[in-house]
């Protein structure tokens, strides 16, 4: 009789534990959804420890950070093989040019979304002395990255940096591209003038370039 009275209590406790388990799983799923939502706006860190410190730049509400001409830092030496296997040294190839550098990966959804904007603006500004180059990172093989370029008709080169070593060349106190995607605008003197660590639409990309293009 006593055991019969305790049985319902035992059943209720079991139900409570199952409910608690479901609640815990629901919380984990919610957390996972939140992380997934974040990756839609930025694929992730470039895995670098460079940058930081007193960068002397102003970050706008649009996510674009700019540096006054007197406070700019030089672009570090960036060279290596392109996705097509050719050697490229940015300092030599683009000396005296305005350079837009886009850090991307073929696996990155925001990178795919912004690619057509880069292709269009690159074509529109080339006659004004603006050059574009990519840094492809976190792609362990070149095949997917080359397919990305073909699909989006990207005709400017990209350095192949599968492990993010080029990102480590940015010293502290500079506007380093430590997220994917990231975009830098380098002025005619080879110094970093602007940075975005968000995917860019055409309007924002043009907004980044315009002030540097107006400089004499």
C-alpha positions as a Markdown table, in Angstrom:
| # | Residue | x | y | z |
|---|---|---|---|---|
| 1 | Unk | 0.0 | 0.0 | 0.0 |
| 2 | Unk | 2.8 | 2.4 | 0.9 |
| 3 | Unk | 4.7 | 1.4 | -2.2 |
| 4 | Unk | 1.6 | 2.1 | -4.3 |
| 5 | Unk | 1.4 | 5.6 | -2.9 |
| 6 | Unk | 5.0 | 6.3 | -3.6 |
| 7 | Unk | 4.8 | 5.1 | -7.3 |
| 8 | Unk | 3.0 | 8.2 | -8.6 |
| 9 | Unk | 5.6 | 10.4 | -6.9 |
| 10 | Unk | 8.3 | 8.4 | -8.6 |
| 11 | Unk | 6.6 | 8.8 | -12.0 |
| 12 | Unk | 6.1 | 12.5 | -11.5 |
| 13 | Unk | 9.8 | 12.9 | -10.7 |
| 14 | Unk | 10.7 | 11.0 | -13.8 |
| 15 | Unk | 8.5 | 13.3 | -15.9 |
| 16 | Unk | 10.1 | 16.3 | -14.2 |
| 17 | Unk | 13.5 | 15.1 | -15.2 |
| 18 | Unk | 12.4 | 14.5 | -18.8 |
| 19 | Unk | 10.9 | 17.9 | -18.9 |
| 20 | Unk | 14.1 | 19.4 | -17.5 |
| 21 | Unk | 16.0 | 17.5 | -20.2 |
| 22 | Unk | 13.8 | 18.9 | -22.9 |
| 23 | Unk | 14.2 | 22.4 | -21.5 |
| 24 | Unk | 17.9 | 22.0 | -21.5 |
| 25 | Unk | 17.9 | 20.8 | -25.1 |
| 26 | Unk | 15.7 | 23.7 | -26.1 |
| 27 | Unk | 18.1 | 26.1 | -24.5 |
| 28 | Unk | 21.0 | 24.6 | -26.4 |
| 29 | Unk | 19.1 | 24.7 | -29.6 |
| 30 | Unk | 18.2 | 28.4 | -29.0 |
| 31 | Unk | 21.9 | 29.2 | -28.3 |
| 32 | Unk | 22.9 | 27.3 | -31.5 |
| 33 | Unk | 20.3 | 29.4 | -33.5 |
| 34 | Unk | 21.8 | 32.6 | -32.0 |
| 35 | Unk | 25.3 | 31.6 | -33.1 |
| 36 | Unk | 24.0 | 30.6 | -36.6 |
| 37 | Unk | 22.3 | 34.0 | -36.9 |
| 38 | Unk | 25.6 | 35.8 | -36.0 |
| 39 | Unk | 27.5 | 33.8 | -38.7 |
| 40 | Unk | 25.1 | 35.3 | -41.3 |
| 41 | Unk | 26.6 | 38.7 | -40.8 |
| 42 | Unk | 30.2 | 37.7 | -40.3 |
| 43 | Unk | 31.7 | 34.3 | -41.0 |
| 44 | Unk | 34.2 | 34.4 | -38.1 |
| 45 | Unk | 37.6 | 35.5 | -36.9 |
| 46 | Unk | 40.6 | 35.2 | -39.2 |
| 47 | Unk | 42.4 | 33.5 | -36.3 |
| 48 | Unk | 44.9 | 36.4 | -35.9 |
| 49 | Unk | 46.4 | 38.1 | -32.9 |
| 50 | Unk | 47.6 | 41.2 | -34.7 |
| 51 | Unk | 46.0 | 44.6 | -34.4 |
| 52 | Unk | 44.6 | 46.1 | -31.3 |
| 53 | Unk | 46.2 | 48.8 | -29.2 |
| 54 | Unk | 45.8 | 52.5 | -30.0 |
| 55 | Unk | 44.7 | 52.5 | -33.6 |
| 56 | Unk | 43.7 | 56.2 | -33.8 |
| 57 | Unk | 40.7 | 55.5 | -36.0 |
| 58 | Unk | 37.1 | 56.5 | -35.8 |
| 59 | Unk | 34.5 | 53.7 | -36.3 |
| 60 | Unk | 31.2 | 55.0 | -37.8 |
| 61 | Unk | 27.7 | 53.7 | -37.1 |
| 62 | Unk | 27.9 | 52.0 | -40.5 |
| 63 | Unk | 30.7 | 49.8 | -39.3 |
| 64 | Unk | 33.3 | 51.5 | -41.4 |
| 65 | Unk | 36.4 | 52.7 | -39.5 |
| 66 | Unk | 38.5 | 55.5 | -41.0 |
| 67 | Unk | 41.9 | 56.9 | -40.1 |
| 68 | Unk | 43.0 | 60.5 | -40.6 |
| 69 | Unk | 45.9 | 60.9 | -43.0 |
| 70 | Unk | 48.3 | 61.8 | -40.2 |
| 71 | Unk | 47.3 | 58.7 | -38.2 |
| 72 | Unk | 47.5 | 56.0 | -40.9 |
| 73 | Unk | 49.8 | 53.0 | -40.6 |
| 74 | Unk | 51.5 | 51.4 | -43.6 |
| 75 | Unk | 50.2 | 48.2 | -45.1 |
| 76 | Unk | 52.5 | 45.4 | -44.1 |
| 77 | Unk | 54.4 | 43.4 | -46.7 |
| 78 | Unk | 51.8 | 41.1 | -48.3 |
| 79 | Unk | 53.0 | 38.7 | -50.9 |
| 80 | Unk | 52.7 | 35.1 | -52.0 |
| 81 | Unk | 51.0 | 32.9 | -54.5 |
| 82 | Unk | 47.6 | 33.8 | -56.0 |
| 83 | Unk | 44.9 | 31.2 | -56.4 |
| 84 | Unk | 46.1 | 30.7 | -60.0 |
| 85 | Unk | 49.7 | 30.0 | -58.8 |
| 86 | Unk | 51.3 | 33.3 | -59.8 |
| 87 | Unk | 53.5 | 35.3 | -57.4 |
| 88 | Unk | 52.1 | 38.6 | -56.3 |
| 89 | Unk | 53.7 | 41.3 | -54.2 |
| 90 | Unk | 51.1 | 44.0 | -53.4 |
| 91 | Unk | 53.6 | 46.8 | -52.6 |
| 92 | Unk | 55.3 | 46.3 | -56.0 |
| 93 | Unk | 52.2 | 45.6 | -58.1 |
| 94 | Unk | 50.1 | 48.4 | -56.8 |
| 95 | Unk | 52.6 | 51.2 | -55.9 |
| 96 | Unk | 50.9 | 54.6 | -56.2 |
| 97 | Unk | 47.4 | 53.1 | -56.6 |
| 98 | Unk | 44.4 | 53.1 | -54.3 |
| 99 | Unk | 44.1 | 49.4 | -53.3 |
| 100 | Unk | 40.9 | 47.7 | -52.0 |
| 101 | Unk | 41.8 | 44.4 | -50.2 |
| 102 | Unk | 38.9 | 42.0 | -49.5 |
| 103 | Unk | 39.5 | 39.0 | -47.1 |
| 104 | Unk | 37.1 | 36.2 | -48.1 |
| 105 | Unk | 36.5 | 32.4 | -48.1 |
| 106 | Unk | 34.4 | 30.4 | -50.5 |
| 107 | Unk | 32.7 | 28.8 | -47.5 |
| 108 | Unk | 31.5 | 32.2 | -46.2 |
| 109 | Unk | 27.9 | 33.1 | -47.1 |
| 110 | Unk | 28.3 | 36.8 | -46.6 |
| 111 | Unk | 31.4 | 36.7 | -48.8 |
| 112 | Unk | 29.2 | 35.2 | -51.6 |
| 113 | Unk | 26.6 | 37.9 | -51.0 |
| 114 | Unk | 29.0 | 40.8 | -51.3 |
| 115 | Unk | 31.1 | 39.4 | -54.2 |
| 116 | Unk | 28.9 | 40.9 | -57.0 |
| 117 | Unk | 29.3 | 44.4 | -55.4 |
| 118 | Unk | 33.1 | 44.1 | -55.4 |
| 119 | Unk | 33.1 | 43.0 | -59.0 |
| 120 | Unk | 30.9 | 45.9 | -60.1 |
| 121 | Unk | 32.8 | 48.6 | -58.2 |
| 122 | Unk | 36.1 | 47.2 | -59.2 |
| 123 | Unk | 35.1 | 47.6 | -62.9 |
| 124 | Unk | 33.7 | 51.1 | -62.3 |
| 125 | Unk | 36.7 | 52.5 | -60.5 |
| 126 | Unk | 39.6 | 50.9 | -62.3 |
| 127 | Unk | 39.9 | 53.9 | -64.7 |
| 128 | Unk | 40.3 | 56.1 | -61.7 |
| 129 | Unk | 43.3 | 54.3 | -60.4 |
| 130 | Unk | 41.6 | 52.0 | -58.0 |
| 131 | Unk | 42.8 | 48.3 | -57.9 |
| 132 | Unk | 41.2 | 45.4 | -56.1 |
| 133 | Unk | 42.8 | 42.3 | -54.7 |
| 134 | Unk | 41.5 | 39.5 | -52.5 |
| 135 | Unk | 43.0 | 37.4 | -49.8 |
| 136 | Unk | 41.4 | 34.0 | -49.8 |
| 137 | Unk | 41.7 | 32.3 | -46.4 |
| 138 | Unk | 40.5 | 29.2 | -44.6 |
| 139 | Unk | 40.0 | 27.3 | -47.8 |
| 140 | Unk | 42.2 | 24.2 | -47.4 |
| 141 | Unk | 42.1 | 23.5 | -51.1 |
| 142 | Unk | 42.1 | 25.9 | -54.1 |
| 143 | Unk | 39.3 | 24.2 | -56.0 |
| 144 | Unk | 36.3 | 25.7 | -54.1 |
| 145 | Unk | 37.9 | 29.2 | -54.2 |
| 146 | Unk | 38.6 | 29.1 | -57.9 |
| 147 | Unk | 35.0 | 27.9 | -58.4 |
| 148 | Unk | 33.9 | 30.9 | -56.3 |
| 149 | Unk | 35.8 | 33.3 | -58.6 |
| 150 | Unk | 34.4 | 31.7 | -61.7 |
| 151 | Unk | 30.8 | 31.8 | -60.4 |
| 152 | Unk | 31.0 | 35.4 | -59.5 |
| 153 | Unk | 33.1 | 36.5 | -62.4 |
| 154 | Unk | 35.9 | 37.9 | -60.2 |
| 155 | Unk | 38.7 | 39.0 | -62.5 |
| 156 | Unk | 41.1 | 40.5 | -60.0 |
| 157 | Unk | 43.6 | 38.3 | -58.2 |
| 158 | Unk | 43.5 | 36.8 | -54.8 |
| 159 | Unk | 46.4 | 35.7 | -52.7 |
| 160 | Unk | 46.0 | 32.2 | -51.4 |
| 161 | Unk | 46.3 | 32.2 | -47.6 |
| 162 | Unk | 44.7 | 29.0 | -46.3 |
| 163 | Unk | 46.1 | 29.3 | -42.7 |
| 164 | Unk | 45.8 | 33.0 | -42.2 |
| 165 | Unk | 49.5 | 33.7 | -42.1 |
| 166 | Unk | 49.3 | 36.9 | -44.0 |
| 167 | Unk | 46.9 | 38.3 | -41.3 |
| 168 | Unk | 49.6 | 37.8 | -38.7 |
| 169 | Unk | 51.8 | 40.3 | -40.5 |
| 170 | Unk | 49.6 | 43.2 | -39.3 |
| 171 | Unk | 51.3 | 44.8 | -36.3 |
| 172 | Unk | 49.6 | 46.1 | -33.2 |
| 173 | Unk | 48.1 | 49.5 | -33.6 |
| 174 | Unk | 46.9 | 49.0 | -37.1 |
| 175 | Unk | 43.5 | 48.4 | -38.7 |
| 176 | Unk | 44.0 | 44.7 | -39.3 |
| 177 | Unk | 41.4 | 42.5 | -41.0 |
| 178 | Unk | 40.7 | 40.0 | -38.3 |
| 179 | Unk | 37.2 | 38.9 | -39.4 |
| 180 | Unk | 35.9 | 37.2 | -42.5 |
| 181 | Unk | 34.8 | 39.0 | -44.5 |
| 182 | Unk | 37.0 | 42.2 | -44.0 |
| 183 | Unk | 37.8 | 45.0 | -46.3 |
| 184 | Unk | 40.6 | 47.5 | -46.3 |
| 185 | Unk | 41.2 | 50.6 | -48.4 |
| 186 | Unk | 44.8 | 51.5 | -48.8 |
| 187 | Unk | 45.7 | 55.0 | -50.0 |
| 188 | Unk | 48.2 | 56.0 | -52.7 |
| 189 | Unk | 51.0 | 56.1 | -50.2 |
| 190 | Unk | 50.5 | 52.5 | -49.2 |
| 191 | Unk | 48.8 | 53.4 | -45.8 |
| 192 | Unk | 45.5 | 51.9 | -44.5 |
| 193 | Unk | 42.8 | 54.5 | -44.7 |
| 194 | Unk | 39.6 | 52.6 | -43.9 |
| 195 | Unk | 38.4 | 49.2 | -42.7 |
| 196 | Unk | 35.2 | 47.3 | -42.6 |
| 197 | Unk | 34.7 | 44.0 | -40.8 |
| 198 | Unk | 31.2 | 43.4 | -42.2 |
| 199 | Unk | 29.9 | 42.3 | -45.6 |
| 200 | Unk | 29.5 | 45.4 | -47.8 |
| 201 | Unk | 26.8 | 46.4 | -50.2 |
| 202 | Unk | 27.7 | 48.5 | -53.2 |
| 203 | Unk | 26.8 | 51.8 | -51.5 |
| 204 | Unk | 29.0 | 51.2 | -48.4 |
| 205 | Unk | 31.9 | 50.0 | -50.6 |
| 206 | Unk | 31.8 | 53.1 | -52.7 |
| 207 | Unk | 31.5 | 55.2 | -49.5 |
| 208 | Unk | 34.7 | 53.6 | -48.2 |
| 209 | Unk | 36.6 | 54.4 | -51.4 |
| 210 | Unk | 35.3 | 57.9 | -52.2 |
| 211 | Unk | 37.2 | 59.9 | -49.6 |
| 212 | Unk | 40.5 | 58.3 | -50.5 |
| 213 | Unk | 39.8 | 58.8 | -54.1 |
| 214 | Unk | 39.3 | 62.5 | -53.5 |
| 215 | Unk | 42.7 | 62.9 | -51.8 |
| 216 | Unk | 45.5 | 64.5 | -53.8 |
